[in-house]
Amino acid sequence: MYDAIIVGAGPAGMTAALYLLRSGKTVLLLESDSFGGQIASAPNVENYPGIPHMDGSDFADKLLTQVTDFGADIDVTRVGGINKMNGFFEVITENGPVASKTVIIAVGVSHRTLGIPGEEKYFGKGISFCAVCDGPFYKGKTAVVVGGGNSAVQEAIYLSDICESVHLVHRRDTFRAETSLVECAKNKSNIFIHTDSVISEFFGDNKLNSMVLLNKKTSEKTNVVCDVLFEAIGRVPENKIFSDIIDLDSDGYVISDENCNTSCPGIFVAGDCRQKSVRQLTTAVADGSAAALAAIDYLK
Ligand SMILES: Cc1cc2nc3c(=O)[nH]c(=O)nc-3n(C[C@H](O)[C@H](O)[C@H](O)COP(=O)(O)OP(=O)(O)OC[C@H]3O[C@@H](n4cnc5c(N)ncnc54)[C@H](O)[C@@H]3O)c2cc1C
């Protein structure tokens, strides 16, 4: 019987583990893939306070060492759900059920991708999923943003102050984004909007350097030379497995209060998988500490 089981060993889950362990609690950290979560695939992080430059995988390794040095038990296994028992929880994993007095859900999100042949080759090598994270590396360069919602248009506007030019590519003729945002993008002289268009091919050697845009109405093909593509076509929270025990919003994010309490007492949530507006390393670790402190309070 653990004091806390943490589902997902990204920055949020590992920060929660650190706080729980330092207050003498027993912790099991369950990770389905690789320890560190999304940040492990970020080659250069420049917006973590106090550390001007860091390699994301290095940061993930250090965090894992920090929590295992404090005595966390770890297991590489996918969690499939949580059962509420009499006074404790049973966490269902591929390796069998494990019991705990509290559970912290920190399963993050995955990013929807375009699914174009050859796309994967350029992940981290010219294709990014976060303009706030990676935009500043492309000062004075040419960026392409794909997507039609608020995130895509906001990213294009944000990048237009950093990059020399920004191409905004959307498959439909109208944007889902708020009209005011679309108007703002249209008024920027260095944003070039391509509606009814999809990306059909990528080119580059080790790094993406150009792509072909196909206009679906006219069948016209345009070659766009660029330094980076930001894919803003949606994030996918993987919270369905918890929907029978805690409340999710209509997009599938876990609903919680500011202390990371969910609708089920004893289950807490931290990081990108929770309903919130900013999904960054800083907010993930902030949630991890808040969720752990709420769990410690609950254990009293
Ligand atoms: C390429 C890239 C670059 C980035 N750069 C920056 C940056 O420069 N600055 C910044 O602030 N942010 C950056 N981010 C965003 C940042 O990495 C995330 O906001 C942060 O990692 C969220 O942490 P998290 O712990 O909530 O979730 P995640 O990092 O997504 O971790 C969740 C973990 O849970 C695991 N998991 C999921 N489902 C299960 C399950 N059923 N069972 C067990 N384990 C499960 C996953 O495998 C994963 O390891 C970047 C993201 C990416 C993808």
The ligand as a MOL file (V3000), in Angstrom:
LIG
                    3D

  0  0  0     0  0            999 V3000
M  V30 BEGIN CTAB
M  V30 COUNTS 53 58 0 0 0
M  V30 BEGIN ATOM
M  V30 1 C 9.3710 19.1940 -28.5200 0
M  V30 2 C 8.8540 19.9320 -27.3020 0
M  V30 3 C 9.5520 21.0300 -26.8430 0
M  V30 4 C 9.1090 21.7100 -25.7120 0
M  V30 5 N 9.8390 22.7700 -25.2770 0
M  V30 6 C 9.4310 23.4360 -24.1800 0
M  V30 7 C 10.1940 24.5330 -23.6870 0
M  V30 8 O 11.2040 24.9220 -24.2790 0
M  V30 9 N 9.7360 25.1640 -22.5840 0
M  V30 10 C 8.5850 24.7810 -21.9330 0
M  V30 11 O 8.2380 25.3990 -20.9200 0
M  V30 12 N 7.8570 23.7370 -22.3660 0
M  V30 13 C 8.2440 23.0590 -23.4590 0
M  V30 14 N 7.4970 22.0160 -23.9310 0
M  V30 15 C 6.2560 21.6620 -23.2180 0
M  V30 16 C 6.5900 20.8210 -21.9520 0
M  V30 17 O 7.4650 19.7840 -22.3020 0
M  V30 18 C 5.3040 20.2720 -21.3560 0
M  V30 19 O 4.4640 21.3470 -21.0010 0
M  V30 20 C 5.6010 19.4270 -20.1160 0
M  V30 21 O 6.4500 18.3400 -20.4370 0
M  V30 22 C 4.3110 18.8760 -19.5050 0
M  V30 23 O 4.6640 18.0200 -18.4660 0
M  V30 24 P 3.6650 16.8920 -17.9270 0
M  V30 25 O 4.4270 16.1520 -16.8830 0
M  V30 26 O 2.3730 17.4850 -17.5990 0
M  V30 27 O 3.3580 15.9430 -19.1670 0
M  V30 28 P 4.3050 15.1080 -20.1380 0
M  V30 29 O 5.6190 15.7360 -20.2910 0
M  V30 30 O 3.4820 14.8750 -21.3520 0
M  V30 31 O 4.5130 13.7240 -19.3550 0
M  V30 32 C 3.4660 12.7960 -19.1790 0
M  V30 33 C 4.0440 11.3950 -19.0510 0
M  V30 34 O 2.9760 10.4900 -18.7570 0
M  V30 35 C 3.2000 9.2780 -19.4650 0
M  V30 36 N 1.9120 8.5830 -19.6230 0
M  V30 37 C 0.8750 8.9470 -20.4300 0
M  V30 38 N -0.1400 8.0720 -20.3050 0
M  V30 39 C 0.2640 7.1340 -19.4030 0
M  V30 40 C -0.3590 5.9630 -18.8660 0
M  V30 41 N -1.6020 5.5820 -19.2130 0
M  V30 42 N 0.3470 5.2060 -17.9840 0
M  V30 43 C 1.5890 5.5870 -17.5890 0
M  V30 44 N 2.2210 6.6800 -18.0750 0
M  V30 45 C 1.5680 7.4580 -18.9680 0
M  V30 46 C 3.8170 9.7400 -20.7730 0
M  V30 47 O 4.5470 8.7010 -21.4030 0
M  V30 48 C 4.7090 10.8850 -20.3150 0
M  V30 49 O 6.0210 10.4540 -20.0280 0
M  V30 50 C 7.9190 21.3110 -25.0480 0
M  V30 51 C 7.1960 20.2010 -25.5230 0
M  V30 52 C 7.6480 19.5180 -26.6480 0
M  V30 53 C 6.8710 18.3260 -27.1690 0
M  V30 END ATOM
M  V30 BEGIN BOND
M  V30 1 1 1 2
M  V30 2 1 2 3
M  V30 3 2 2 52
M  V30 4 2 3 4
M  V30 5 1 4 5
M  V30 6 1 4 50
M  V30 7 2 5 6
M  V30 8 1 6 7
M  V30 9 1 6 13
M  V30 10 2 7 8
M  V30 11 1 7 9
M  V30 12 1 9 10
M  V30 13 2 10 11
M  V30 14 1 10 12
M  V30 15 2 12 13
M  V30 16 1 13 14
M  V30 17 1 14 15
M  V30 18 1 14 50
M  V30 19 1 15 16
M  V30 20 1 16 17
M  V30 21 1 16 18
M  V30 22 1 18 19
M  V30 23 1 18 20
M  V30 24 1 20 21
M  V30 25 1 20 22
M  V30 26 1 22 23
M  V30 27 1 23 24
M  V30 28 2 24 25
M  V30 29 1 24 26
M  V30 30 1 24 27
M  V30 31 1 27 28
M  V30 32 2 28 29
M  V30 33 1 28 30
M  V30 34 1 28 31
M  V30 35 1 31 32
M  V30 36 1 32 33
M  V30 37 1 33 34
M  V30 38 1 33 48
M  V30 39 1 34 35
M  V30 40 1 35 36
M  V30 41 1 35 46
M  V30 42 1 36 37
M  V30 43 1 36 45
M  V30 44 2 37 38
M  V30 45 1 38 39
M  V30 46 1 39 40
M  V30 47 2 39 45
M  V30 48 1 40 41
M  V30 49 2 40 42
M  V30 50 1 42 43
M  V30 51 2 43 44
M  V30 52 1 44 45
M  V30 53 1 46 47
M  V30 54 1 46 48
M  V30 55 1 48 49
M  V30 56 2 50 51
M  V30 57 1 51 52
M  V30 58 1 52 53
M  V30 END BOND
M  V30 END CTAB
M  END
